[in-house]
């Protein structure tokens, strides 16, 4: 599969780049995508939720009324879950939501996500660029030139570029990643995948090892 390379002004450079079929044209596996996204979201959960049970509630331990003769159910503690202000029954406890996923499943998920983007023509290859200093206005101008300013986009770089990252940090619906840090969730979440020319080569090296 070949794509035209455009510059940061959105103009065709007249050059083309080949997207490897073994990466961008695999048969997508929806279940692998589901598992990888599920793991990504689960691993990002803090799991610090906690509710007090009846043994942890501050309150008197005296018997609040006599056992018999009231015409209502017996009650032994004001901390009972049936009373307002009482403890919670089987409330949430701190826990770890992380779970393991095999490397091959994760790789299949990422390849499937990339294949979906290629199949739906949602990939754009841009000439490598950089900034002398962080400037959100310059980055926003690039998005407008590429006509993705009203869409959720993911820019993929070959390696970390601090100035580009800081320029995009405060712009809504925009995310910047390096080729080695791509994840299925970010790929599927983006409406457009903006690959720099050097990142395409880097992705080819990473997934063809």
C-alpha positions as CSV (number, residue, x, y, z in Angstrom):
1,X,0.0,0.0,0.0
2,X,1.4,3.4,-1.0
3,X,0.6,6.8,0.4
4,X,1.5,10.3,-0.7
5,X,3.8,12.2,1.6
6,X,2.6,15.7,2.4
7,X,4.4,18.6,4.0
8,X,3.2,20.6,7.1
9,X,1.3,23.0,4.8
10,X,-0.8,20.1,3.6
11,X,0.8,20.2,0.1
12,X,1.7,17.0,-1.8
13,X,5.5,16.6,-2.0
14,X,5.3,14.4,-5.0
15,X,6.9,11.5,-3.1
16,X,5.3,8.3,-2.0
17,X,6.0,5.9,0.9
18,X,5.2,2.2,1.0
19,X,3.3,0.9,4.0
20,X,4.3,-2.7,4.8
21,X,1.5,-5.2,4.1
22,X,2.6,-7.4,7.0
23,X,1.7,-4.5,9.3
24,X,-0.9,-2.3,7.7
25,X,-2.8,-5.0,5.7
26,X,-3.2,-7.9,8.2
27,X,-6.6,-9.4,8.8
28,X,-7.9,-7.4,11.9
29,X,-8.7,-9.4,15.0
30,X,-11.5,-7.7,16.9
31,X,-11.2,-9.8,20.0
32,X,-7.5,-9.0,20.4
33,X,-8.3,-5.3,20.1
34,X,-11.0,-5.7,22.8
35,X,-8.6,-7.5,25.2
36,X,-5.8,-5.0,24.7
37,X,-8.1,-2.0,25.2
38,X,-9.7,-3.7,28.2
39,X,-6.2,-4.2,29.7
40,X,-5.1,-0.7,29.0
41,X,-8.1,0.9,30.7
42,X,-7.9,-1.6,33.6
43,X,-4.2,-0.9,34.2
44,X,-5.0,2.8,34.4
45,X,-7.5,2.4,37.2
46,X,-6.3,3.5,40.6
47,X,-8.4,1.0,42.5
48,X,-8.3,3.2,45.6
49,X,-12.1,3.1,46.2
50,X,-13.1,2.3,49.8
51,X,-16.4,2.4,51.7
52,X,-16.7,1.9,55.5
53,X,-18.3,-1.3,56.8
54,X,-20.1,-1.5,60.1
55,X,-17.0,-2.4,62.1
56,X,-15.3,0.8,60.8
57,X,-18.1,3.3,61.5
58,X,-17.7,5.7,64.5
59,X,-20.7,5.4,66.8
60,X,-22.1,4.0,70.1
61,X,-22.2,0.2,70.6
62,X,-25.1,0.3,73.0
63,X,-28.3,-1.6,72.2
64,X,-30.6,1.1,70.8
65,X,-33.9,-0.3,72.0
66,X,-35.2,-3.3,73.9
67,X,-35.2,-6.7,72.2
68,X,-38.9,-7.4,72.5
69,X,-42.2,-5.6,72.7
70,X,-41.6,-2.8,70.3
71,X,-43.7,-4.3,67.4
72,X,-40.7,-3.8,65.1
73,X,-37.7,-5.8,64.2
74,X,-35.0,-6.2,66.8
75,X,-32.0,-3.9,66.5
76,X,-28.7,-4.2,68.3
77,X,-26.5,-1.4,66.8
78,X,-26.8,2.1,65.4
79,X,-24.0,1.1,63.0
80,X,-26.2,-1.5,61.3
81,X,-26.4,-1.1,57.4
82,X,-30.2,-0.7,57.6
83,X,-29.9,2.6,59.4
84,X,-28.9,5.9,57.9
85,X,-25.3,6.6,58.7
86,X,-24.6,2.9,59.2
87,X,-21.9,0.8,57.5
88,X,-22.1,-0.4,54.0
89,X,-22.7,-4.1,53.1
90,X,-19.9,-5.5,50.9
91,X,-18.7,-2.1,50.0
92,X,-15.8,-1.5,47.6
93,X,-12.3,-2.3,48.9
94,X,-8.9,-1.1,47.5
95,X,-7.8,-3.6,44.8
96,X,-5.5,-3.9,41.8
97,X,-7.3,-4.2,38.4
98,X,-4.2,-5.1,36.4
99,X,-4.2,-8.4,34.4
100,X,-1.7,-10.1,32.2
101,X,-2.0,-10.2,28.4
102,X,0.4,-12.2,26.2
103,X,2.8,-10.1,24.1
104,X,1.7,-11.8,20.8
105,X,-1.9,-10.9,21.6
106,X,-1.0,-7.2,22.3
107,X,1.1,-7.1,19.1
108,X,-1.8,-8.6,17.1
109,X,-4.1,-6.0,18.6
110,X,-1.9,-3.1,17.6
111,X,-1.4,-4.5,14.0
112,X,-5.2,-4.9,13.8
113,X,-5.8,-1.3,14.8
114,X,-3.3,0.0,12.3
115,X,-4.9,-2.2,9.6
116,X,-8.3,-0.7,10.4
117,X,-6.9,2.8,10.0
118,X,-5.3,1.9,6.7
119,X,-8.4,0.2,5.4
120,X,-10.6,3.2,6.3
121,X,-8.1,5.7,4.7
122,X,-7.5,7.3,8.1
123,X,-3.7,7.5,7.8
124,X,-1.7,10.5,6.6
125,X,2.1,10.5,6.2
126,X,3.7,13.9,6.9
127,X,7.3,15.1,6.3
128,X,9.5,15.1,9.4
129,X,9.3,18.5,11.2
130,X,10.4,20.1,14.5
131,X,10.2,23.4,16.3
132,X,12.9,25.6,17.7
133,X,10.8,26.2,20.8
134,X,7.3,25.0,22.0
135,X,4.6,26.9,20.2
136,X,1.0,25.7,20.3
137,X,0.0,28.3,17.6
138,X,2.4,26.8,15.1
139,X,1.2,23.3,15.8
140,X,-2.4,24.3,15.5
141,X,-1.6,25.9,12.1
142,X,-0.2,22.5,11.0
143,X,-3.5,20.8,12.0
144,X,-5.5,23.3,10.1
145,X,-3.3,22.8,7.0
146,X,-3.8,19.1,7.2
147,X,-7.5,19.6,7.7
148,X,-7.7,17.6,10.9
149,X,-8.3,20.5,13.3
150,X,-11.9,19.4,13.8
151,X,-11.0,15.7,14.3
152,X,-9.3,13.7,17.0
153,X,-5.8,13.0,15.8
154,X,-2.7,11.0,16.9
155,X,0.7,12.2,15.7
156,X,3.3,9.5,15.7
157,X,7.0,10.5,15.9
158,X,10.1,8.4,15.5
159,X,11.5,9.5,18.8
160,X,10.7,12.0,21.6
161,X,10.6,15.6,20.5
162,X,10.1,17.8,23.5
163,X,9.2,20.9,21.6
164,X,6.6,19.1,19.5
165,X,5.1,17.4,22.5
166,X,4.8,20.7,24.5
167,X,3.3,22.5,21.5
168,X,0.5,19.9,21.2
169,X,-0.1,19.3,24.9
170,X,-2.8,22.0,25.4
171,X,-4.6,21.5,22.1
172,X,-7.8,19.5,22.4
173,X,-8.4,16.3,20.5
174,X,-4.7,15.9,19.9
175,X,-2.2,13.4,21.1
176,X,1.5,12.8,20.4
177,X,3.2,9.5,20.7
178,X,6.5,7.8,19.7
179,X,6.4,4.7,17.4
180,X,7.7,2.5,20.2
181,X,5.0,3.7,22.6
182,X,2.0,3.1,20.3
183,X,-1.0,1.4,22.0
184,X,-4.2,0.0,20.6
185,X,-6.5,2.3,22.7
186,X,-4.9,5.5,21.3
187,X,-4.9,4.3,17.7
188,X,-8.6,3.3,17.8
189,X,-9.6,6.4,19.7
190,X,-8.0,8.7,17.0
191,X,-10.0,9.6,13.9
192,X,-6.8,10.3,12.0
193,X,-3.4,8.8,12.4
194,X,-0.6,11.3,11.4
195,X,2.6,9.4,10.8
196,X,5.9,11.2,10.3
197,X,8.0,9.9,7.5
198,X,10.7,8.5,9.8
199,X,8.1,6.9,12.1
200,X,6.8,4.7,9.3
201,X,10.3,3.2,9.0
202,X,10.5,2.9,12.7
203,X,7.2,1.0,12.9
204,X,8.4,-1.3,10.2
205,X,11.5,-2.1,12.2
206,X,9.6,-2.7,15.4
207,X,7.0,-5.0,14.1
208,X,9.0,-6.9,11.6
209,X,11.7,-8.1,14.1
